[in-house]
Amino acid sequence: MAHCERASKPLLQCLQRTCTKGLPSLQVQSARTFQTTALAREEAQTEAKTQSFYKSPDPSLVSSPRLERRMLRQGISPIGSRRRRAALQDSANIPFEQLPYQCFQEARKVLLGDREEKLKQISTMSEKISRLEAVPTEEAGGEQAKKSKLRAMELHLDHLKILADSNDPLVKKKFEDGQGDMSKPIYRFLADRKWREYRRKILVQRITQMNVVPDVLPHCEPVVDTKLYFGRNAIQLGEFVNASASAMVPKLDIQLFDRDEKLVTIAVVDPDVPNVEKDGFDYKMHYLAVNVPISATSTKVDLSKLSTESQEILPWLPPVAQKGSPYHRLSLFILEQKDSKPLDFAAVKAKETDRDNTLLRTLQARYHLKPIGAHLFRTKWDETTEEVMRQIGFPEADMELRRKRVEPLPYKRRNPSTFR
């Protein structure tokens, strides 16, 4: 009998599986008898939590590329790296300064002691500045001497503030997360150092290799980070931009790393306009504005919203390249006005009226401007150029430029009679 049971056991298992597949309702009911209401409630809470996270994701926890792109379209930047955000989803959410690592806490004690010494020096320097401000101008050696002393002492005070916070891990964490306050010297210092490590080197390389310097200006030493946008698209240095995209007025993000506000002049120049008569190239001023204020905390500049009564000299002219011509270099320069004083808008407006005869190096010498920032993009003939040309009334939009064939010298001409 034992042998019969042993032989029929696989057959019974096969029949049970077949019956279970054929009766799904019985399977659901049998499985349902083992569930509890608490488990169902937990599953419902987990599902609701997941749905709410996908509807409004947390910038510090999101790790899905799809959600990251959706947040960026909404103007929200994820905080930190993707690996860190994924790790924080399962962490205990312990505050950064309370991490349970003995070496970390001992190092923080050393840094806090050094910071207390720097704070004492900061208070001493602040008292000196207050005393100097209370001294009459005659006793301080004149107005110019007093201003220079105050300026030197304020720079030293900013340096002490940087030293007090340069080793603070919380400050570095906030800066890396993009939450730094640019009104404080330490965050301006860290942003300037990060910009000089990579982005400034790329900028200097582009304007040098593409001969923007010295074709447009003889010299440029960038000290501000300039970003260019057409709509929502950020333009990389030297990138080719379609004529339809560049037809709209661009927006700028000019990051200043100094504490003081400055007045600047913004100019966009095309040095590659073909001149068939002289077989060369001319300049064209595509945009010119003066008395534009920038600061470390106010960086956004929308060229379409600048005042036409006190700032905008020449409105935006969409750049186009004729068919057959080489690509055009559209150079954007930020020029600091002397002593950050406003220029006479009416005088500049009356004098600088011709786009073709306005040279940037002439403006620099005439109004004592100093280039502090630059950007560059390129344009060439594409399928949308002809339409943009008609919109702006460009003459000879249907004309194509062709290279003139150069005849070889007589002794370099091919002589078929001498061929074998």
Stockholm file with secondary structure:
# STOCKHOLM 1.0

chainA/1-420         MAHCERASKPLLQCLQRTCTKGLPSLQVQSARTFQTTALAREEAQTEAKTQSFYKSPDPSLVSSPRLERRMLRQGISPIGSRRRRAALQDSANIPFEQLPYQCFQEARKVLLGDREEKLKQISTMSEKISRLEAVPTEEAGGEQAKKSKLRAMELHLDHLKILADSNDPLVKKKFEDGQGDMSKPIYRFLADRKWREYRRKILVQRITQMNVVPDVLPHCEPVVDTKLYFGRNAIQLGEFVNASASAMVPKLDIQLFDRDEKLVTIAVVDPDVPNVEKDGFDYKMHYLAVNVPISATSTKVDLSKLSTESQEILPWLPPVAQKGSPYHRLSLFILEQKDSKPLDFAAVKAKETDRDNTLLRTLQARYHLKPIGAHLFRTKWDETTEEVMRQIGFPEADMELRRKRVEPLPYKRRNPSTFR
#=GR chainA/1-420 SS CHHHHHHHHHHHHHHHHHHHHHCHHHHHHHHHTTCCHHHHHHHHHHHHHHHHHHHSCCTTTCCCHHHHHHHHHTTCCCCSCHHHHHHHTTSCCCCGGGCSCHHHHHHHHHHHHHHHHHHHHHHHHHHHHHHHHHSCTTTTTCHHHHHHHHHHHHHHHHHHHHHHHTTCHHHHHHHHTTCCCTTSHHHHHHHHHHHHHTHHHHHHHHHHHTTHHHHTCSCCCCCSEEEEEETTEEECTTEECCHHHHTSCCEEEEECCSSSCEEEEEEEEEEEEEETTTTEEEEEEEEEEEEEEECSSCCEEEGGGSCTTTTEEECCCCCCCCBTSCCEEEEEEEEECGGGCCCCHHHHHHHCCCSTTCCHHHHHHHHTCEEEEEEEEEECCCTTHHHHHHHHTCTTTTCBCCCCCCCCCGGGSCCGGGCC
#=GC SS_cons         CHHHHHHHHHHHHHHHHHHHHHCHHHHHHHHHTTCCHHHHHHHHHHHHHHHHHHHSCCTTTCCCHHHHHHHHHTTCCCCSCHHHHHHHTTSCCCCGGGCSCHHHHHHHHHHHHHHHHHHHHHHHHHHHHHHHHHSCTTTTTCHHHHHHHHHHHHHHHHHHHHHHHTTCHHHHHHHHTTCCCTTSHHHHHHHHHHHHHTHHHHHHHHHHHTTHHHHTCSCCCCCSEEEEEETTEEECTTEECCHHHHTSCCEEEEECCSSSCEEEEEEEEEEEEEETTTTEEEEEEEEEEEEEEECSSCCEEEGGGSCTTTTEEECCCCCCCCBTSCCEEEEEEEEECGGGCCCCHHHHHHHCCCSTTCCHHHHHHHHTCEEEEEEEEEECCCTTHHHHHHHHTCTTTTCBCCCCCCCCCGGGSCCGGGCC
//
